[in-house]
Amino acid sequence: MIFIMYYVYILRLKDNTYYHGFSNNLKNRIKYHQEGNVPQTRKLRPIKLIYYSAFESKKKALDFEKYLKTFSGFAFRNKRLI
C-alpha cells in the first residue's frame, strides 16, 4: 500500500514576506523554489522554509492552506507558527 502525505508550508522570502504553499513532495517543491522555477518566488530568493505540516488528506491540507491565506490565518500564523 502506497501512502501519500500532503504538505502545507510557509516560506520566508528575501523581502521578509511569506509565501504559503501546498505539495505532495515537499523536498522537490522547496528545491523548485530555490532554483527559481516558481514564478511567484523567483525574484524573492533566497527563500527559507520556516514551517510545514503534513496531512493524510489532500482536502485537509488544501483547506489549511486556504485558511492560512485569510486574515484569521495570518493572525494564527504570526502567533502560533512563526
MARKEGU-14421 format. One record per residue (C-alpha): x, y, z; residue in three letters; residue number from 0. Coordinates in pm, 1 decimal. Each point is the difference from the previous one (the first is absolute). Layout:
<pts>
<pt><xx>X</xx><yy>Y</yy><zz>Z</zz><residu>Ala</residu><num>NUM</num></pt>
...
</pts>
This chain:
<pts>
<pt><xx>0.0</xx><yy>0.0</yy><zz>0.0</zz><residu>Met</residu><num>0</num></pt>
<pt><xx>138.9</xx><yy>338.4</yy><zz>-103.2</zz><residu>Ile</residu><num>1</num></pt>
<pt><xx>-62.7</xx><yy>276.3</yy><zz>249.3</zz><residu>Phe</residu><num>2</num></pt>
<pt><xx>13.1</xx><yy>358.7</yy><zz>-126.7</zz><residu>Ile</residu><num>3</num></pt>
<pt><xx>44.4</xx><yy>295.4</yy><zz>232.3</zz><residu>Met</residu><num>4</num></pt>
<pt><xx>-102.2</xx><yy>353.8</yy><zz>-87.5</zz><residu>Tyr</residu><num>5</num></pt>
<pt><xx>190.0</xx><yy>300.2</yy><zz>131.2</zz><residu>Tyr</residu><num>6</num></pt>
<pt><xx>-84.5</xx><yy>360.4</yy><zz>69.3</zz><residu>Val</residu><num>7</num></pt>
<pt><xx>306.6</xx><yy>217.8</yy><zz>36.9</zz><residu>Tyr</residu><num>8</num></pt>
<pt><xx>99.2</xx><yy>357.1</yy><zz>72.4</zz><residu>Ile</residu><num>9</num></pt>
<pt><xx>305.4</xx><yy>163.8</yy><zz>-151.2</zz><residu>Leu</residu><num>10</num></pt>
<pt><xx>161.9</xx><yy>323.2</yy><zz>111.4</zz><residu>Arg</residu><num>11</num></pt>
<pt><xx>108.8</xx><yy>195.1</yy><zz>-305.8</zz><residu>Leu</residu><num>12</num></pt>
<pt><xx>290.5</xx><yy>239.0</yy><zz>-48.1</zz><residu>Lys</residu><num>13</num></pt>
<pt><xx>-223.6</xx><yy>303.3</yy><zz>66.5</zz><residu>Asp</residu><num>14</num></pt>
<pt><xx>-123.8</xx><yy>-156.7</yy><zz>329.4</zz><residu>Asn</residu><num>15</num></pt>
<pt><xx>-343.4</xx><yy>-80.7</yy><zz>-140.4</zz><residu>Thr</residu><num>16</num></pt>
<pt><xx>-150.0</xx><yy>-347.7</yy><zz>14.1</zz><residu>Tyr</residu><num>17</num></pt>
<pt><xx>-108.7</xx><yy>-246.0</yy><zz>-264.3</zz><residu>Tyr</residu><num>18</num></pt>
<pt><xx>-246.2</xx><yy>-279.1</yy><zz>81.1</zz><residu>His</residu><num>19</num></pt>
<pt><xx>1.5</xx><yy>-310.6</yy><zz>-213.7</zz><residu>Gly</residu><num>20</num></pt>
<pt><xx>-119.8</xx><yy>-356.9</yy><zz>-38.7</zz><residu>Phe</residu><num>21</num></pt>
<pt><xx>173.0</xx><yy>-309.1</yy><zz>-138.2</zz><residu>Ser</residu><num>22</num></pt>
<pt><xx>4.6</xx><yy>-377.2</yy><zz>19.4</zz><residu>Asn</residu><num>23</num></pt>
<pt><xx>381.3</xx><yy>4.5</yy><zz>-32.7</zz><residu>Asn</residu><num>24</num></pt>
<pt><xx>135.1</xx><yy>266.1</yy><zz>231.7</zz><residu>Leu</residu><num>25</num></pt>
<pt><xx>368.9</xx><yy>-60.8</yy><zz>-67.5</zz><residu>Lys</residu><num>26</num></pt>
<pt><xx>-38.2</xx><yy>43.0</yy><zz>-377.6</zz><residu>Asn</residu><num>27</num></pt>
<pt><xx>-232.8</xx><yy>298.6</yy><zz>35.2</zz><residu>Arg</residu><num>28</num></pt>
<pt><xx>248.3</xx><yy>186.7</yy><zz>219.3</zz><residu>Ile</residu><num>29</num></pt>
<pt><xx>273.7</xx><yy>-82.9</yy><zz>-251.3</zz><residu>Lys</residu><num>30</num></pt>
<pt><xx>-214.8</xx><yy>150.2</yy><zz>-279.0</zz><residu>Tyr</residu><num>31</num></pt>
<pt><xx>-39.8</xx><yy>318.8</yy><zz>202.7</zz><residu>His</residu><num>32</num></pt>
<pt><xx>374.1</xx><yy>18.0</yy><zz>71.0</zz><residu>Gln</residu><num>33</num></pt>
<pt><xx>86.6</xx><yy>-49.9</yy><zz>-367.5</zz><residu>Glu</residu><num>34</num></pt>
<pt><xx>-233.3</xx><yy>282.0</yy><zz>-108.3</zz><residu>Gly</residu><num>35</num></pt>
<pt><xx>-249.1</xx><yy>-225.2</yy><zz>-178.2</zz><residu>Asn</residu><num>36</num></pt>
<pt><xx>-303.9</xx><yy>144.3</yy><zz>181.8</zz><residu>Val</residu><num>37</num></pt>
<pt><xx>-98.8</xx><yy>335.5</yy><zz>-154.5</zz><residu>Pro</residu><num>38</num></pt>
<pt><xx>-153.1</xx><yy>135.9</yy><zz>322.5</zz><residu>Gln</residu><num>39</num></pt>
<pt><xx>325.4</xx><yy>-34.4</yy><zz>196.5</zz><residu>Thr</residu><num>40</num></pt>
<pt><xx>264.8</xx><yy>18.3</yy><zz>-274.1</zz><residu>Arg</residu><num>41</num></pt>
<pt><xx>97.4</xx><yy>363.6</yy><zz>62.6</zz><residu>Lys</residu><num>42</num></pt>
<pt><xx>-24.6</xx><yy>-33.2</yy><zz>377.6</zz><residu>Leu</residu><num>43</num></pt>
<pt><xx>274.7</xx><yy>-255.3</yy><zz>57.0</zz><residu>Arg</residu><num>44</num></pt>
<pt><xx>163.5</xx><yy>-108.9</yy><zz>217.6</zz><residu>Pro</residu><num>45</num></pt>
<pt><xx>-290.5</xx><yy>-173.7</yy><zz>165.9</zz><residu>Ile</residu><num>46</num></pt>
<pt><xx>-8.3</xx><yy>-170.9</yy><zz>337.2</zz><residu>Lys</residu><num>47</num></pt>
<pt><xx>-239.2</xx><yy>-274.8</yy><zz>104.8</zz><residu>Leu</residu><num>48</num></pt>
<pt><xx>-131.4</xx><yy>107.8</yy><zz>339.4</zz><residu>Ile</residu><num>49</num></pt>
<pt><xx>-296.8</xx><yy>-233.9</yy><zz>52.4</zz><residu>Tyr</residu><num>50</num></pt>
<pt><xx>-169.9</xx><yy>-305.0</yy><zz>-142.7</zz><residu>Tyr</residu><num>51</num></pt>
<pt><xx>-280.0</xx><yy>-237.0</yy><zz>98.0</zz><residu>Ser</residu><num>52</num></pt>
<pt><xx>-74.5</xx><yy>-344.5</yy><zz>-137.8</zz><residu>Ala</residu><num>53</num></pt>
<pt><xx>-352.5</xx><yy>-123.8</yy><zz>-69.6</zz><residu>Phe</residu><num>54</num></pt>
<pt><xx>-136.0</xx><yy>-339.1</yy><zz>-99.4</zz><residu>Glu</residu><num>55</num></pt>
<pt><xx>-286.6</xx><yy>163.6</yy><zz>-187.7</zz><residu>Ser</residu><num>56</num></pt>
<pt><xx>47.6</xx><yy>224.6</yy><zz>-302.3</zz><residu>Lys</residu><num>57</num></pt>
<pt><xx>-324.2</xx><yy>181.4</yy><zz>85.7</zz><residu>Lys</residu><num>58</num></pt>
<pt><xx>115.8</xx><yy>77.6</yy><zz>355.2</zz><residu>Lys</residu><num>59</num></pt>
<pt><xx>333.7</xx><yy>128.8</yy><zz>-127.0</zz><residu>Ala</residu><num>60</num></pt>
<pt><xx>-165.0</xx><yy>223.8</yy><zz>-260.1</zz><residu>Leu</residu><num>61</num></pt>
<pt><xx>-252.3</xx><yy>125.1</yy><zz>256.5</zz><residu>Asp</residu><num>62</num></pt>
<pt><xx>283.6</xx><yy>89.7</yy><zz>240.1</zz><residu>Phe</residu><num>63</num></pt>
<pt><xx>194.4</xx><yy>177.6</yy><zz>-274.3</zz><residu>Glu</residu><num>64</num></pt>
<pt><xx>-312.3</xx><yy>196.2</yy><zz>-91.9</zz><residu>Lys</residu><num>65</num></pt>
<pt><xx>-53.6</xx><yy>91.0</yy><zz>367.2</zz><residu>Tyr</residu><num>66</num></pt>
<pt><xx>359.1</xx><yy>125.9</yy><zz>33.3</zz><residu>Leu</residu><num>67</num></pt>
<pt><xx>-71.0</xx><yy>246.9</yy><zz>-281.8</zz><residu>Lys</residu><num>68</num></pt>
<pt><xx>-289.2</xx><yy>161.7</yy><zz>190.0</zz><residu>Thr</residu><num>69</num></pt>
<pt><xx>22.0</xx><yy>284.3</yy><zz>250.8</zz><residu>Phe</residu><num>70</num></pt>
<pt><xx>-58.3</xx><yy>-245.5</yy><zz>286.6</zz><residu>Ser</residu><num>71</num></pt>
<pt><xx>263.2</xx><yy>-230.1</yy><zz>-148.8</zz><residu>Gly</residu><num>72</num></pt>
<pt><xx>255.7</xx><yy>282.6</yy><zz>-8.2</zz><residu>Phe</residu><num>73</num></pt>
<pt><xx>-63.1</xx><yy>63.6</yy><zz>370.4</zz><residu>Ala</residu><num>74</num></pt>
<pt><xx>28.3</xx><yy>-372.2</yy><zz>79.7</zz><residu>Phe</residu><num>75</num></pt>
<pt><xx>319.8</xx><yy>-28.6</yy><zz>-204.6</zz><residu>Arg</residu><num>76</num></pt>
<pt><xx>160.6</xx><yy>297.4</yy><zz>171.2</zz><residu>Asn</residu><num>77</num></pt>
<pt><xx>-101.4</xx><yy>-107.3</yy><zz>350.8</zz><residu>Lys</residu><num>78</num></pt>
<pt><xx>41.7</xx><yy>-378.4</yy><zz>-17.0</zz><residu>Arg</residu><num>79</num></pt>
<pt><xx>212.6</xx><yy>-107.8</yy><zz>-295.3</zz><residu>Leu</residu><num>80</num></pt>
<pt><xx>285.0</xx><yy>244.6</yy><zz>-48.8</zz><residu>Ile</residu><num>81</num></pt>
</pts>
